Amino acid sequence: MSLDSAALLLIIAVFLAANLPWISNRFLFVFKPRSGEKTAWQRLFEWLLLYFLVGGLAFGLEHKAMGQLHAQGWEFYAVTLCLFLVFALPGFLYRYDLKAHLDKARRRRQIHQ
């Protein structure tokens, strides 16, 4: 695997992983919550868990592509966490803003038909 394809694969995986907790209604993508809807804390827990899982994928891709792992300081992990947060913005906005507007418009259309 070339370095370019590994970087592209990692960026796609990070974007998908950052948005999955906000789109899925199943806790850890397996368990259906009793209330039918995940709480915000469950979504945040999943999001943080996926950050660490994708970080493990990044370590594996770095080792495979470069043959070694480079030492990183705390600044690197702070920046990657912030980037993961930015990548999660579309899913977060869909869950807490856009979905309500779409549901409202769908109900309005059903009433008028």
N, CA, C and O atoms as a GROMACS GRO file, in nm:
protein
  452
    1MET      N    1   0.085  -0.117   0.000
    1MET     CA    2   0.000   0.000   0.000
    1MET      C    3   0.090   0.123   0.000
    1MET      O    4   0.181   0.134   0.081
    2SER      N    5   0.063   0.214  -0.091
    2SER     CA    6   0.145   0.335  -0.098
    2SER      C    7   0.104   0.433   0.011
    2SER      O    8  -0.002   0.420   0.073
    3LEU      N    9   0.188   0.529   0.034
    3LEU     CA   10   0.162   0.630   0.137
    3LEU      C   11   0.040   0.714   0.101
    3LEU      O   12  -0.038   0.751   0.189
    4ASP      N   13   0.023   0.745  -0.027
    4ASP     CA   14  -0.092   0.825  -0.070
    4ASP      C   15  -0.224   0.751  -0.049
    4ASP      O   16  -0.321   0.809  -0.001
    5SER      N   17  -0.227   0.624  -0.085
    5SER     CA   18  -0.351   0.549  -0.066
    5SER      C   19  -0.380   0.525   0.082
    5SER      O   20  -0.497   0.522   0.121
    6ALA      N   21  -0.277   0.508   0.164
    6ALA     CA   22  -0.297   0.492   0.308
    6ALA      C   23  -0.353   0.620   0.368
    6ALA      O   24  -0.442   0.615   0.453
    7ALA      N   25  -0.302   0.736   0.325
    7ALA     CA   26  -0.352   0.863   0.376
    7ALA      C   27  -0.497   0.886   0.335
    7ALA      O   28  -0.578   0.932   0.416
    8LEU      N   29  -0.531   0.853   0.210
    8LEU     CA   30  -0.669   0.869   0.164
    8LEU      C   31  -0.764   0.776   0.239
    8LEU      O   32  -0.872   0.817   0.279
    9LEU      N   33  -0.723   0.653   0.258
    9LEU     CA   34  -0.803   0.557   0.334
    9LEU      C   35  -0.825   0.606   0.476
    9LEU      O   36  -0.935   0.593   0.530
   10LEU      N   37  -0.722   0.661   0.537
   10LEU     CA   38  -0.734   0.710   0.674
   10LEU      C   39  -0.828   0.830   0.683
   10LEU      O   40  -0.909   0.837   0.776
   11ILE      N   41  -0.820   0.922   0.590
   11ILE     CA   42  -0.908   1.039   0.592
   11ILE      C   43  -1.054   0.997   0.575
   11ILE      O   44  -1.142   1.050   0.644
   12ILE      N   45  -1.080   0.905   0.486
   12ILE     CA   46  -1.218   0.856   0.466
   12ILE      C   47  -1.268   0.785   0.592
   12ILE      O   48  -1.382   0.805   0.634
   13ALA      N   49  -1.183   0.702   0.652
   13ALA     CA   50  -1.221   0.630   0.775
   13ALA      C   51  -1.247   0.727   0.889
   13ALA      O   52  -1.340   0.708   0.967
   14VAL      N   53  -1.165   0.831   0.901
   14VAL     CA   54  -1.183   0.929   1.008
   14VAL      C   55  -1.315   1.003   0.989
   14VAL      O   56  -1.390   1.021   1.085
   15PHE      N   57  -1.344   1.046   0.867
   15PHE     CA   58  -1.469   1.120   0.843
   15PHE      C   59  -1.591   1.033   0.872
   15PHE      O   60  -1.685   1.079   0.936
   16LEU      N   61  -1.589   0.909   0.828
   16LEU     CA   62  -1.703   0.819   0.854
   16LEU      C   63  -1.717   0.789   1.003
   16LEU      O   64  -1.827   0.791   1.056
   17ALA      N   65  -1.604   0.761   1.069
   17ALA     CA   66  -1.609   0.727   1.212
   17ALA      C   67  -1.655   0.846   1.296
   17ALA      O   68  -1.724   0.828   1.396
   18ALA      N   69  -1.617   0.966   1.258
   18ALA     CA   70  -1.656   1.084   1.335
   18ALA      C   71  -1.806   1.111   1.325
   18ALA      O   72  -1.864   1.168   1.416
   19ASN      N   73  -1.869   1.070   1.215
   19ASN     CA   74  -2.011   1.098   1.195
   19ASN      C   75  -2.104   0.984   1.233
   19ASN      O   76  -2.223   1.006   1.253
   20LEU      N   77  -2.054   0.863   1.243
   20LEU     CA   78  -2.140   0.748   1.273
   20LEU      C   79  -2.219   0.760   1.404
   20LEU      O   80  -2.337   0.726   1.403
   21PRO      N   81  -2.162   0.805   1.514
   21PRO     CA   82  -2.242   0.812   1.637
   21PRO      C   83  -2.363   0.905   1.627
   21PRO      O   84  -2.462   0.884   1.695
   22TRP      N   85  -2.355   1.007   1.543
   22TRP     CA   86  -2.465   1.103   1.532
   22TRP      C   87  -2.573   1.052   1.438
   22TRP      O   88  -2.688   1.096   1.446
   23ILE      N   89  -2.538   0.961   1.348
   23ILE     CA   90  -2.635   0.912   1.249
   23ILE      C   91  -2.707   0.787   1.298
   23ILE      O   92  -2.827   0.771   1.275
   24SER      N   93  -2.634   0.698   1.364
   24SER     CA   94  -2.690   0.571   1.409
   24SER      C   95  -2.768   0.589   1.540
   24SER      O   96  -2.728   0.667   1.627
   25ASN      N   97  -2.878   0.516   1.554
   25ASN     CA   98  -2.956   0.519   1.678
   25ASN      C   99  -2.929   0.399   1.767
   25ASN      O  100  -2.991   0.386   1.872
   26ARG      N  101  -2.839   0.313   1.729
   26ARG     CA  102  -2.804   0.196   1.810
   26ARG      C  103  -2.678   0.224   1.889
   26ARG      O  104  -2.581   0.278   1.835
   27PHE      N  105  -2.680   0.187   2.017
   27PHE     CA  106  -2.564   0.209   2.103
   27PHE      C  107  -2.455   0.109   2.066
   27PHE      O  108  -2.480  -0.011   2.063
   28LEU      N  109  -2.337   0.157   2.040
   28LEU     CA  110  -2.224   0.078   1.992
   28LEU      C  111  -2.260   0.003   1.864
   28LEU      O  112  -2.201  -0.100   1.833
   29PHE      N  113  -2.358   0.055   1.790
   29PHE     CA  114  -2.402   0.005   1.660
   29PHE      C  115  -2.464  -0.134   1.668
   29PHE      O  116  -2.484  -0.198   1.564
   30VAL      N  117  -2.494  -0.183   1.789
   30VAL     CA  118  -2.551  -0.316   1.806
   30VAL      C  119  -2.678  -0.310   1.890
   30VAL      O  120  -2.781  -0.365   1.851
   31PHE      N  121  -2.672  -0.243   2.005
   31PHE     CA  122  -2.780  -0.246   2.104
   31PHE      C  123  -2.879  -0.132   2.080
   31PHE      O  124  -2.841  -0.016   2.066
   32LYS      N  125  -3.007  -0.169   2.076
   32LYS     CA  126  -3.112  -0.068   2.064
   32LYS      C  127  -3.144  -0.015   2.204
   32LYS      O  128  -3.174  -0.093   2.293
   33PRO      N  129  -3.139   0.117   2.224
   33PRO     CA  130  -3.169   0.173   2.356
   33PRO      C  131  -3.314   0.147   2.397
   33PRO      O  132  -3.403   0.137   2.313
   34ARG      N  133  -3.336   0.136   2.526
   34ARG     CA  134  -3.472   0.110   2.576
   34ARG      C  135  -3.567   0.222   2.540
   34ARG      O  136  -3.683   0.198   2.509
   35SER      N  137  -3.517   0.347   2.546
   35SER     CA  138  -3.602   0.461   2.516
   35SER      C  139  -3.622   0.480   2.366
   35SER      O  140  -3.704   0.562   2.324
   36GLY      N  141  -3.548   0.406   2.284
   36GLY     CA  142  -3.559   0.418   2.140
   36GLY      C  143  -3.464   0.520   2.081
   36GLY      O  144  -3.441   0.520   1.960
   37GLU      N  145  -3.408   0.605   2.164
   37GLU     CA  146  -3.316   0.710   2.119
   37GLU      C  147  -3.195   0.712   2.210
   37GLU      O  148  -3.208   0.706   2.333
   38LYS      N  149  -3.077   0.721   2.151
   38LYS     CA  150  -2.954   0.730   2.231
   38LYS      C  151  -2.947   0.866   2.299
   38LYS      O  152  -2.995   0.966   2.246
   39THR      N  153  -2.886   0.868   2.418
   39THR     CA  154  -2.865   0.995   2.486
   39THR      C  155  -2.741   1.063   2.428
   39THR      O  156  -2.662   1.001   2.358
   40ALA      N  157  -2.727   1.191   2.458
   40ALA     CA  158  -2.609   1.265   2.411
   40ALA      C  159  -2.482   1.206   2.470
   40ALA      O  160  -2.378   1.204   2.404
   41TRP      N  161  -2.487   1.160   2.595
   41TRP     CA  162  -2.368   1.100   2.658
   41TRP      C  163  -2.327   0.971   2.588
   41TRP      O  164  -2.208   0.944   2.573
   42GLN      N  165  -2.424   0.892   2.546
   42GLN     CA  166  -2.392   0.770   2.472
   42GLN      C  167  -2.327   0.803   2.339
   42GLN      O  168  -2.232   0.737   2.297
   43ARG      N  169  -2.377   0.906   2.272
   43ARG     CA  170  -2.319   0.948   2.145
   43ARG      C  171  -2.175   0.997   2.165
   43ARG      O  172  -2.086   0.965   2.086
   44LEU      N  173  -2.152   1.075   2.270
   44LEU     CA  174  -2.017   1.124   2.298
   44LEU      C  175  -1.922   1.010   2.333
   44LEU      O  176  -1.806   1.012   2.292
   45PHE      N  177  -1.971   0.912   2.408
   45PHE     CA  178  -1.888   0.796   2.442
   45PHE      C  179  -1.848   0.720   2.316
   45PHE      O  180  -1.732   0.683   2.299
   46GLU      N  181  -1.945   0.697   2.227
   46GLU     CA  182  -1.916   0.628   2.101
   46GLU      C  183  -1.818   0.708   2.016
   46GLU      O  184  -1.727   0.652   1.956
   47TRP      N  185  -1.838   0.838   2.013
   47TRP     CA  186  -1.750   0.924   1.935
   47TRP      C  187  -1.606   0.915   1.986
   47TRP      O  188  -1.513   0.903   1.906
   48LEU      N  189  -1.587   0.920   2.117
   48LEU     CA  190  -1.453   0.911   2.175
   48LEU      C  191  -1.394   0.772   2.153
   48LEU      O  192  -1.275   0.759   2.125
   49LEU      N  193  -1.474   0.669   2.166
   49LEU     CA  194  -1.428   0.533   2.140
   49LEU      C  195  -1.381   0.518   1.994
   49LEU      O  196  -1.278   0.456   1.968
   50LEU      N  197  -1.457   0.575   1.902
   50LEU     CA  198  -1.418   0.569   1.761
   50LEU      C  199  -1.291   0.650   1.734
   50LEU      O  200  -1.213   0.614   1.645
   51TYR      N  201  -1.270   0.758   1.810
   51TYR     CA  202  -1.145   0.834   1.796
   51TYR      C  203  -1.026   0.743   1.827
   51TYR      O  204  -0.927   0.743   1.754
   52PHE      N  205  -1.036   0.667   1.935
   52PHE     CA  206  -0.926   0.578   1.972
   52PHE      C  207  -0.911   0.462   1.873
   52PHE      O  208  -0.799   0.421   1.843
   53LEU      N  209  -1.022   0.409   1.822
   53LEU     CA  210  -1.014   0.302   1.724
   53LEU      C  211  -0.950   0.348   1.593
   53LEU      O  212  -0.868   0.277   1.535
   54VAL      N  213  -0.988   0.466   1.547
   54VAL     CA  214  -0.928   0.520   1.425
   54VAL      C  215  -0.782   0.555   1.449
   54VAL      O  216  -0.699   0.543   1.359
   55GLY      N  217  -0.750   0.599   1.571
   55GLY     CA  218  -0.610   0.623   1.605
   55GLY      C  219  -0.528   0.495   1.595
   55GLY      O  220  -0.415   0.497   1.547
   56GLY      N  221  -0.585   0.384   1.639
   56GLY     CA  222  -0.518   0.254   1.624
   56GLY      C  223  -0.500   0.217   1.478
   56GLY      O  224  -0.396   0.163   1.440
   57LEU      N  225  -0.601   0.245   1.396
   57LEU     CA  226  -0.589   0.222   1.252
   57LEU      C  227  -0.477   0.308   1.194
   57LEU      O  228  -0.401   0.262   1.109
   58ALA      N  229  -0.468   0.432   1.240
   58ALA     CA  230  -0.362   0.522   1.191
   58ALA      C  231  -0.224   0.470   1.228
   58ALA      O  232  -0.132   0.475   1.146
   59PHE      N  233  -0.209   0.419   1.351
   59PHE     CA  234  -0.081   0.360   1.391
   59PHE      C  235  -0.046   0.241   1.301
   59PHE      O  236   0.068   0.226   1.258
   60GLY      N  237  -0.145   0.157   1.274
   60GLY     CA  238  -0.122   0.041   1.189
   60GLY      C  239  -0.083   0.080   1.048
   60GLY      O  240   0.008   0.022   0.990
   61LEU      N  241  -0.154   0.179   0.991
   61LEU     CA  242  -0.121   0.224   0.856
   61LEU      C  243   0.016   0.290   0.851
   61LEU      O  244   0.090   0.272   0.754
   62GLU      N  245   0.052   0.365   0.956
   62GLU     CA  246   0.184   0.427   0.960
   62GLU      C  247   0.293   0.320   0.966
   62GLU      O  248   0.395   0.331   0.897
   63HIS      N  249   0.271   0.220   1.047
   63HIS     CA  250   0.370   0.113   1.059
   63HIS      C  251   0.384   0.038   0.926
   63HIS      O  252   0.495   0.003   0.884
   64LYS      N  253   0.271   0.012   0.860
   64LYS     CA  254   0.274  -0.062   0.734
   64LYS      C  255   0.338   0.021   0.623
   64LYS      O  256   0.417  -0.031   0.544
   65ALA      N  257   0.303   0.149   0.615
   65ALA     CA  258   0.352   0.232   0.506
   65ALA      C  259   0.496   0.279   0.528
   65ALA      O  260   0.573   0.288   0.432
   66MET      N  261   0.534   0.309   0.653
   66MET     CA  262   0.666   0.366   0.680
   66MET      C  263   0.764   0.266   0.740
   66MET      O  264   0.885   0.285   0.734
   67GLY      N  265   0.711   0.160   0.799
   67GLY     CA  266   0.798   0.061   0.860
   67GLY      C  267   0.834   0.089   1.004
   67GLY      O  268   0.901   0.009   1.069
   68GLN      N  269   0.790   0.204   1.056
   68GLN     CA  270   0.817   0.240   1.196
   68GLN      C  271   0.712   0.340   1.243
   68GLN      O  272   0.637   0.395   1.162
   69LEU      N  273   0.707   0.362   1.373
   69LEU     CA  274   0.616   0.460   1.431
   69LEU      C  275   0.698   0.578   1.482
   69LEU      O  276   0.801   0.560   1.547
   70HIS      N  277   0.653   0.697   1.451
   70HIS     CA  278   0.720   0.818   1.498
   70HIS      C  279   0.662   0.858   1.633
   70HIS      O  280   0.541   0.852   1.654
   71ALA      N  281   0.749   0.900   1.724
   71ALA     CA  282   0.705   0.944   1.856
   71ALA      C  283   0.631   1.078   1.842
   71ALA      O  284   0.673   1.166   1.767
   72GLN      N  285   0.521   1.092   1.915
   72GLN     CA  286   0.441   1.214   1.910
   72GLN      C  287   0.422   1.267   2.052
   72GLN      O  288   0.414   1.190   2.148
   73GLY      N  289   0.416   1.398   2.063
   73GLY     CA  290   0.389   1.462   2.192
   73GLY      C  291   0.240   1.483   2.211
   73GLY      O  292   0.159   1.447   2.125
   74TRP      N  293   0.204   1.541   2.324
   74TRP     CA  294   0.063   1.562   2.355
   74TRP      C  295  -0.002   1.658   2.256
   74TRP      O  296  -0.123   1.651   2.234
   75GLU      N  297   0.075   1.748   2.197
   75GLU     CA  298   0.020   1.845   2.103
   75GLU      C  299  -0.040   1.776   1.981
   75GLU      O  300  -0.145   1.817   1.930
   76PHE      N  301   0.025   1.672   1.935
   76PHE     CA  302  -0.024   1.596   1.820
   76PHE      C  303  -0.161   1.538   1.850
   76PHE      O  304  -0.252   1.546   1.767
   77TYR      N  305  -0.177   1.480   1.968
   77TYR     CA  306  -0.305   1.417   2.003
   77TYR      C  307  -0.413   1.522   2.027
   77TYR      O  308  -0.530   1.496   1.999
   78ALA      N  309  -0.377   1.639   2.077
   78ALA     CA  310  -0.475   1.746   2.093
   78ALA      C  311  -0.524   1.794   1.958
   78ALA      O  312  -0.644   1.819   1.940
   79VAL      N  313  -0.434   1.806   1.862
   79VAL     CA  314  -0.472   1.850   1.727
   79VAL      C  315  -0.558   1.744   1.659
   79VAL      O  316  -0.658   1.778   1.596
   80THR      N  317  -0.522   1.616   1.670
   80THR     CA  318  -0.603   1.512   1.605
   80THR      C  319  -0.742   1.502   1.667
   80THR      O  320  -0.840   1.476   1.597
   81LEU      N  321  -0.751   1.524   1.798
   81LEU     CA  322  -0.883   1.523   1.863
   81LEU      C  323  -0.968   1.639   1.811
   81LEU      O  324  -1.087   1.622   1.786
   82CYS      N  325  -0.908   1.756   1.795
   82CYS     CA  326  -0.981   1.871   1.742
   82CYS      C  327  -1.023   1.848   1.596
   82CYS      O  328  -1.133   1.886   1.557
   83LEU      N  329  -0.937   1.786   1.517
   83LEU     CA  330  -0.974   1.754   1.379
   83LEU      C  331  -1.088   1.652   1.375
   83LEU      O  332  -1.178   1.662   1.291
   84PHE      N  333  -1.084   1.556   1.464
   84PHE     CA  334  -1.192   1.458   1.471
   84PHE      C  335  -1.322   1.527   1.508
   84PHE      O  336  -1.429   1.491   1.459
   85LEU      N  337  -1.314   1.626   1.595
   85LEU     CA  338  -1.431   1.705   1.633
   85LEU      C  339  -1.485   1.783   1.514
   85LEU      O  340  -1.606   1.789   1.494
   86VAL      N  341  -1.397   1.844   1.435
   86VAL     CA  342  -1.440   1.918   1.316
   86VAL      C  343  -1.503   1.824   1.214
   86VAL      O  344  -1.604   1.858   1.152
   87PHE      N  345  -1.444   1.705   1.196
   87PHE     CA  346  -1.501   1.609   1.102
   87PHE      C  347  -1.639   1.561   1.146
   87PHE      O  348  -1.718   1.518   1.062
   88ALA      N  349  -1.669   1.566   1.275
   88ALA     CA  350  -1.798   1.520   1.326
   88ALA      C  351  -1.908   1.625   1.310
   88ALA      O  352  -2.025   1.596   1.336
   89LEU      N  353  -1.874   1.744   1.268
   89LEU     CA  354  -1.972   1.852   1.259
   89LEU      C  355  -2.090   1.821   1.167
   89LEU      O  356  -2.204   1.850   1.206
   90PRO      N  357  -2.071   1.764   1.048
   90PRO     CA  358  -2.189   1.735   0.964
   90PRO      C  359  -2.288   1.640   1.030
   90PRO      O  360  -2.409   1.663   1.023
   91GLY      N  361  -2.240   1.534   1.095
   91GLY     CA  362  -2.330   1.442   1.163
   91GLY      C  363  -2.401   1.505   1.281
   91GLY      O  364  -2.519   1.481   1.304
   92PHE      N  365  -2.328   1.588   1.356
   92PHE     CA  366  -2.386   1.657   1.471
   92PHE      C  367  -2.495   1.753   1.424
   92PHE      O  368  -2.603   1.757   1.483
   93LEU      N  369  -2.468   1.831   1.321
   93LEU     CA  370  -2.568   1.926   1.270
   93LEU      C  371  -2.690   1.853   1.214
   93LEU      O  372  -2.803   1.899   1.230
   94TYR      N  373  -2.667   1.739   1.149
   94TYR     CA  374  -2.780   1.661   1.100
   94TYR      C  375  -2.868   1.616   1.216
   94TYR      O  376  -2.991   1.630   1.211
   95ARG      N  377  -2.806   1.561   1.320
   95ARG     CA  378  -2.882   1.505   1.432
   95ARG      C  379  -2.960   1.612   1.508
   95ARG      O  380  -3.077   1.592   1.537
   96TYR      N  381  -2.897   1.723   1.540
   96TYR     CA  382  -2.959   1.819   1.631
   96TYR      C  383  -3.018   1.942   1.563
   96TYR      O  384  -3.077   2.026   1.631
   97ASP      N  385  -3.005   1.956   1.432
   97ASP     CA  386  -3.062   2.072   1.366
   97ASP      C  387  -3.140   2.034   1.240
   97ASP      O  388  -3.260   2.058   1.232
   98LEU      N  389  -3.073   1.975   1.145
   98LEU     CA  390  -3.135   1.947   1.017
   98LEU      C  391  -3.245   1.842   1.025
   98LEU      O  392  -3.348   1.856   0.958
   99LYS      N  393  -3.226   1.739   1.105
   99LYS     CA  394  -3.325   1.631   1.115
   99LYS      C  395  -3.460   1.683   1.164
   99LYS      O  396  -3.565   1.640   1.116
  100ALA      N  397  -3.458   1.776   1.261
  100ALA     CA  398  -3.583   1.832   1.312
  100ALA      C  399  -3.656   1.910   1.203
  100ALA      O  400  -3.778   1.901   1.190
  101HIS      N  401  -3.581   1.987   1.123
  101HIS     CA  402  -3.643   2.062   1.014
  101HIS      C  403  -3.698   1.970   0.906
  101HIS      O  404  -3.805   1.995   0.851
  102LEU      N  405  -3.625   1.863   0.875
  102LEU     CA  406  -3.673   1.768   0.773
  102LEU      C  407  -3.797   1.694   0.820
  102LEU      O  408  -3.891   1.674   0.743
  103ASP      N  409  -3.799   1.653   0.947
  103ASP     CA  410  -3.918   1.586   1.001
  103ASP      C  411  -4.039   1.678   1.002
  103ASP      O  412  -4.150   1.636   0.971
  104LYS      N  413  -4.017   1.803   1.036
  104LYS     CA  414  -4.125   1.901   1.039
  104LYS      C  415  -4.182   1.922   0.898
  104LYS      O  416  -4.303   1.928   0.880
  105ALA      N  417  -4.094   1.934   0.799
  105ALA     CA  418  -4.139   1.952   0.661
  105ALA      C  419  -4.212   1.827   0.611
  105ALA      O  420  -4.310   1.839   0.537
  106ARG      N  421  -4.166   1.710   0.650
  106ARG     CA  422  -4.230   1.585   0.608
  106ARG      C  423  -4.371   1.576   0.667
  106ARG      O  424  -4.464   1.536   0.598
  107ARG      N  425  -4.387   1.613   0.794
  107ARG     CA  426  -4.520   1.612   0.856
  107ARG      C  427  -4.612   1.714   0.791
  107ARG      O  428  -4.731   1.689   0.771
  108ARG      N  429  -4.557   1.830   0.758
  108ARG     CA  430  -4.636   1.934   0.691
  108ARG      C  431  -4.686   1.886   0.555
  108ARG      O  432  -4.800   1.912   0.519
  109ARG      N  433  -4.600   1.816   0.479
  109ARG     CA  434  -4.640   1.762   0.350
  109ARG      C  435  -4.748   1.656   0.363
  109ARG      O  436  -4.839   1.649   0.281
  110GLN      N  437  -4.739   1.572   0.467
  110GLN     CA  438  -4.839   1.467   0.487
  110GLN      C  439  -4.973   1.526   0.523
  110GLN      O  440  -5.076   1.470   0.484
  111ILE      N  441  -4.976   1.635   0.596
  111ILE     CA  442  -5.102   1.699   0.634
  111ILE      C  443  -5.171   1.758   0.510
  111ILE      O  444  -5.293   1.750   0.497
  112HIS      N  445  -5.093   1.818   0.422
  112HIS     CA  446  -5.149   1.884   0.304
  112HIS      C  447  -5.189   1.787   0.193
  112HIS      O  448  -5.254   1.828   0.098
  113GLN      N  449  -5.151   1.662   0.204
  113GLN     CA  450  -5.186   1.568   0.096
  113GLN      C  451  -5.314   1.498   0.122
  113GLN      O  452  -5.357   1.416   0.040
   0.00000   0.00000   0.00000
